[in-house]
Amino acid sequence: MSGKRGADGFWAFTVKNLTHNHEPSKDMSDHSSFRQLSPNKVKTVKEMTMSGIPPRQILSSLRLETPSLPANSRTIYNLKKKIRREKLGNRPMINALFEELEKAGFTYDIVHDLDGRITRLFIAHPLSIKLAKHFSSTFVMDCTYKTNKYNMPLLDIIGISCFSTTFYSGFVFLEKEDEENYVWALSAFKKILGQGNLPSVIMTDRELALMNGIKNEFPATTNLLCVWHIEKNVLANCKKYFGCDKEFDIFMGSWQNVIYSATEAMFEYNWAEFELFYNDKKGPIDYIKKVWLPWKEKFVSVWTEKYLHFGTRTMAPCTSHFTSTMGLPCAHKIQYYVEHKMALPLHLIHPHWRFDSFSLDSKDDYDGDDTPVIKRPKGRPPKAKKKKGITSTTRDPSRFEYVELSLAQNYSSSTFMFQRNNEVTEEFGYGHHGNLMDLSVSSDFPFSFTSSLE
C-alpha cells in the first residue's frame, strides 16, 4: 500500500498487494492498542511509581488483581515515561530537581563551571541534618559510581545513631574523585554540622584523596579504615593465588588474626607467623605489605581501640577499652554502683547515647551565617551529552563481586577451626563481618540499609 498527500491536504492510498506477509496474531496483547490500561489501573501505576516500586513488581501487582490483564512490562515502562514527562511539564530536568528539593526543604549547595553547568552538588535532608548534629561523633564516607547518567561519583555520608542504626547525613555529586572535590564536599558537610559538632572518627576506604581531604578539613578527627572493605580488596586481589576455597578461607582467617591483634607485641608475632606460613605465596604477601600494612594504625585493633568509634565488638576482662571506645561504663563499674545502691552518674554516659533532649523537629537545623550561598545553574553537568547505548544507572559491580560471582555456582562457606591471639580456638565461616562498626539498620527514612562500604 502506498499513499500520497493531495493539494487539498487529504491522503490518497493505493493498494499494491493485499497478500499478508505474516501470520495472524495469536495473542491480542501483541497490539499496543489492546494493552492500554484503564484509568483506575493508570492511577494505581502512578501511585506505585511515586512510591519507588519497580516496574516488574507493579505488573505483578496488577496481574494479581486482574489475571487476564493483557499488559506487559513494556506497557508499564511506557506509562512511567509518560508520567515522568507529564510531571516535568516544560521544565528542564535539572530545574525540576531544584524545585523538588526546595519544596521538600532540603539544604543544598552548588558549584558550576563558566558555562553554568553543575560540577558539584551537596544535598542534605532537614531530618538528616538534625540527626547529624546530634549524632556527630562517627561518620562513614564512601563513593559509589554509575548512580546517574552524568557519570558523576556520588559521595555517601552516613551517620550512626545511639540505636546502632545508620542514617544518611548527606549526598555529594562530584565532578571527579580528587582532593579538591573532596575538600569542597567535606567543607559543605562541615557547615551543616556547625561549631561544636565535629566528628571524632570518620571511617572510609583507602581513598587517598578523601583521606587527605579529611586531614585538611577535620584535622582533629581520626580517620579509620573499614575492615570489611579491606577484606573484600584482599579477596579480589589474592583469591587467584589459591587452588581451592578452603585454602583461601584459612588464609583469610589468618589475616583476620593479624587485624584483631590486641597488643603491638601480639601484632608483630601474628604478622611474623602469617608471613612465615605463607612465604611461598609471594603475590598475596607483597600485596598486603605494599597496600595495607603502611596503614595498619588505621585498622588493626591495637591502635583502633584507642578511639571512640562506638563499635559493637565484645571486650576481654576490663582494660578500659570498652569505656574508651564505646563511651559507656564497663560492667565492673556498673556492678560497683549496683552493689553500693548508688545512682549511675550521667557523666559516665557519652552524649551520643542520650536521647532525652533530642528532638526530631526540623526547625533551626541551620545556623543562619553558615547557610551556603545558592546560585542557580544554567544547565546540566558537563558530562551530560547523551551517549548512544549508555542509559543505565545500575551500579557497576566491584572487583570483588566479579570474583565472588565466578565462585557462586560451586562455592559454599567453609567452617573451620583457628586460633585467635593464642587464646581460644573457635569456628570461623568467612563472610561479611568483622567491621570496625556494626552497621545494623532500620528501614524508616532517613534510617536506611547500608550493609557495607562500596
N, C-alpha and C positions, 0 to 999 in steps of 0.2 A: 504494500500500500504506500502510495506517495501523496504528498499534499503540497498545495500551492496557495499562497495568500493572494487574493484578488485586490484590485484597486479600491473596492468598497470596504475592505477590512475583513471580509469573510474568507474562510478557508474552503478550498475545494479538494476533496480526496478522490483519488483514482485507485481502484483495486487492480493489482497486477497479478497476484497469485493468492487464491483462497485456501491453499493447502497448508495445514498446520505443520510447523516444524518441531513440535514437541507433543508428548502425550498429555492428555487432560490431567489436571491437578487431582491428586488423590486426597489431599488434605486442604480444606479451605483456608487453613491458617498460613498457607504459603502466600496468600494475598494480603498485603499490608492493610488494605481497607477493611478486611474481615477481622483483623487483630486489634482494632481500635477499642479502647476501654470505655465503659460507661462513665458519666460524670461522677458517680459515687466512688468508682474504682480510681479515677484520676485524683480525687480528693484524698483517698487513702494513700496513694503513691506519694503525693506531695507531703503529707504529714510524716510518712515513714522516711522520706528523703531528708526532711528537715531534722529528723532525729538521728541521722547518720547511719541508717540501716543500709547495707549494701544491696545492689540490685537483685542478686540471686535469692536473698532472703525475702525481699519484697515479693518476688514472683512466687516463691514457695508459700508465703502467707496468703496471697491472692488465690492460689490454687487450692489451699485448704478450705477456703470459703466457697470457691466455685471450681470443682474438679474438672469441669468441661471447658474451662477458660481457654480460648484459642491463643492468648498472648504468649510470646516467648521472651527470652532475655533481651533481644534487640528492641522489642516494644518498650520495655522499661528504660533501657538506655536512651532511646529517642525521646521518651517523655521527660526523663531527668534533664536532658539537654534543653528541651523546650521550657521547662520550669526555670532552669538557670538563666536562659535568655530573657524570659519574662521578668524575672527578679532584677536583672541588671538594667532593664529598660534601655535607655540610650547612653547610660553611663559607661565609661571605660572601667575595666575590671579593677584596676588599682584604686580608682576613686571610690568605687563601691566598697572596697576593703576598708578604707579610712572612714567612710561614713558609718559602716557597721561597728568599727572599733570605738568611734566616738559615741554612738548610740548605746553601746554596752558599757561605757565608762572606762575603757582600757586606757592605760598610760602608754604612750609610745614616743619614740624618738627616731629621727630620720637623718640620714646623710645622703646627699645626691651629688652627682658629678656636674660638670659645667653644662651639660646638655639637659640637666634636670632629671636624669634617670636615677632611681634609687640604687645605692651601693651598700647601704647598711640600714637595718630596721630592727629596733628593740621594741618588744611588746610585753606588757605585764597586766594581768587582770587585777582589779581592785582587791579582791579577796586574796589573791596570791601575794600582793604587796603587804597586806595585813599579816598574813602568815609568815612571810619572810622576815618582817620586822620583829615579830615575836619569837620565832624560832631561827634566830640568826647565827647560831653557833657553828652549824655544819652545813655545807652545801656540796652537791655533786655536779660536776660540769663535764659535758661531752658533746662533740659534734656528730650529727648524723647527716647523711647525704641523700640526694635524689628525692627530697621531700617536696620539691616544687619544680615546675617546668623551666624555671630560670637557672637551675643548677647552682643555686646559692647554698653553701653549707649552713645548716641550722644548728646553733649552739643551744642546747637544753641546759637550763639552770634548775636544779632540783633541790628542795629543802627536805629536812627530816623533822617531824613533829615529836611531841612528847609521848605519842602513842606508838612510836617507831614506824609510823606510816610516812609515805613520801608525798610531796605535792610539787607541782610546777611553780617555780618562782618567777620565771621569765623565759622568753624565747628571743633569740637574736639571729636574724638572717645576715650573713656576712658576704662580702664580695669574694674573699678568699681567706684561707687559713694562714695568716701571718701575724706577727706580733702587733703590728699597728692596728689591725682589725680587732684582735682580741683585747687590746688595751682600751679601745673605744667601747667595746661591749661591757667590759668589767667596770669602766667608768660610769656608764649608764646605769648598771646594776647597783653600783655604789651609791648613786644619787637616790635611788628609791629606798635603800636601806636607811639612809640618814646617819647622822652622827651618833655614836654610841652603840651602833648595831653591827659593827664589823665582825665577820666570822672568825672563829678560832681555827677552824680546819676547812679546807676545800679539797675534795677528792677528785682526781682526774685520771685519765690515761696518760701514757708517756708522750703527750703532745708538747714538744719543747717550746713552741711559740706561745701556747697557752700558759705553760708553767712560767715562762719569763714574764708574761703579762700579769700573772698573779703576784709575782715578786715585785713588780713595779707598782701596781695599784693597791695591793694588800700586803705591804712589807712585814706586818706583824702577824700575818696569817700563816699557819703551817700547811704546806701542800703535800698531801699523801697520795700514793698511787693505789689504784684499785687492784686487789689481789685476783679477783675473778678475771679482769681484763688481762692481767699478766699471764694467768694460766691458759687463757684462750690463745694468746700470742705464742706461748710455748707450744701449745698443741699444733697451731698452724705451721710453725717453723721446724718442729722437731719430730713430729709423728713419722715422717718419711724415713727416718733413720732406724726404725724398729720393725722387726719382722712380723710381730703379732701384737694383738691388742693387750694381752695380759702383760707382756713385757713392757709396753709403754705405760700401762697403768701403774706398774711398780715404780717406773721412773718418775711419774708424776707424784706418787706417794712420797718418794724420797725427796723430791724438790719441795713439797709442802713441809716436810720435816725441817728443811732449811729455813723456809719462810716463817714458821712458827717457833723459831728458837727464842727461848725466854731470857737468855743472857748472852753477852758478847762471847764469852768463852764457849758456850754451847753452840753459838752460830759458827765460830771458827772450826769447832770439832765436826759439826754436821756438814759444813761445806767441804772440809778436807775429806771426810768419809764419802761424800757424794761424788767428789771429783775423782777420788781413787777408784771407786767402784765402777765408774763409767769412763775410765781412762781410754777405753777402746772406742768410745763414741765422741770423736773429736768435734763433729758438727754441732751437736746439742750443747756440749760444754762450752765451746767457743762462742756460740750464740748467746748463752746466758751470761757468760763473763763479759762480753762486749756490750750487750744491750741492757741487761738488768742489774748486774752486780754493782755498777757505779752508782745506782740509785737505791742501794739496799736500805739506807736510813729512812726511806720513804715508804717501805712496805714490809720490812722484817719486824716481827713483834717486839724484839728487844728495844727498838727505837720508837715504833709507833705507839706502844703502850704508855708512853710518857705524855701523850696528848689527849685532850678532851674531845674524843670523836664519837661518843655515845654509841659505841659498838655493843653487841649483844653476846659476845663470847664469854663463857664462864671462866672464872679465875681459880687458881690454886689457892691453898691457905694464904691468909691475908698478907699481902705485900704492899698494900696501899694502891695497887694498880687499879682496882675496881673504883675506888673513890676518885683517883686522878683522871681516869678515862671516862667514867660514867657520870660524875657529878652527884653521886648518891652515897649515903653512909653504907659501909660494909655490914655484913651480918653480925660481926663481932660487936660493932659499935651499937647496932640496934638492940642486940641482946643485952648489952650493958644497961641501956636506958630502960628496957623492959624489966630487968631484974631489980632495978632501983626505983621502979614505978615513977619514972621521970618522963616528961613530955619531950619528944624529939625536937630539938631546936630547928627552926625553919632555915637558918643559915647553912645547915648541912645539905639542904636540897638546892641544887643549882636551879636558877630561874627558868632554864629550858624545860624543866619538868612541871612547872607550876601552871595551873590552868585557872586559878581562882579569879585573877583580874583581867584575863584575856577576853576581849570582845571581838566578835567577827563582824562588827559593824564596819562597813567600808568607808565611813566618813573620816576625814582627817588622815587619809592614807599618805598624803604628800605634804611635805613642808613647802610652803609657797616659794621660797627662794631657790629651792632645788629643782623646780619643775623644768623639764627640758624645753627649750625653745623649739616649737614645731613649725617647720616650713613645708608648705605644700610642694610635693614633687610635680614635675611636668610630665612625667611618663613612666613607663615600666622600666625595670632594671636593664642594664646594657646588654645582658646576655639573653634578652627576651626574643630575639629573632627566632621565628619558628623553624625548627629543623625537621625536615621531612623524615617521617618514620620514627621520631623520638617524641612520644607524647606521654609515656607512662611516668608516674611519680612514685612507683613502687621502689622501696629501698633496695639498693644493690647488696647482695649477701657479703658479709665479711669473709676474709680469707679462711678463718677457722670454720665458718659454716660450710664452705666448699669441701673442706677436709672431712667434716662430720657427715656431710651428705653422701660422700663417697663410701663411707663406712656403714651407712644406715641399714643397708639390706642384711648384713650379716653380723652387725655389732650388737652385743649385749653387755651391759655393765658388769665388770668383774668385781668380785668381792674377795678380798684377801686380807691377810694379817700383816701389820707392820708396826715397828716400834717408833714412837714419837718421843724425842728428847730422852731416850734411855730410861723412861719411867714406866709407861704402860704399853701393852700390846692391844690393839683394837682393830675392828673391822673397818675397811675403807672401801667405798664404792665411788669411783670417780664420777663426778657430776658437777652441777652448778652450785658450789658452796664455797665457804672459806673467804667470803668478802670481809673487808675490814669492818663493814657495817651490814646489818641485815636490813635490806630494803623491803620488808613486808609492807603491804599496802592496803588501802581502802579504795573502793571504786567510785566514791562520790567526788565530783569535781569541787575544788581543784586537786583533791587527793586522787592519785591515779597510779595505774600499774606501771612501774619502771623496774622490770626484773633485773636489768643489768646495764652496765655501760656498753656502749656500742663498740 
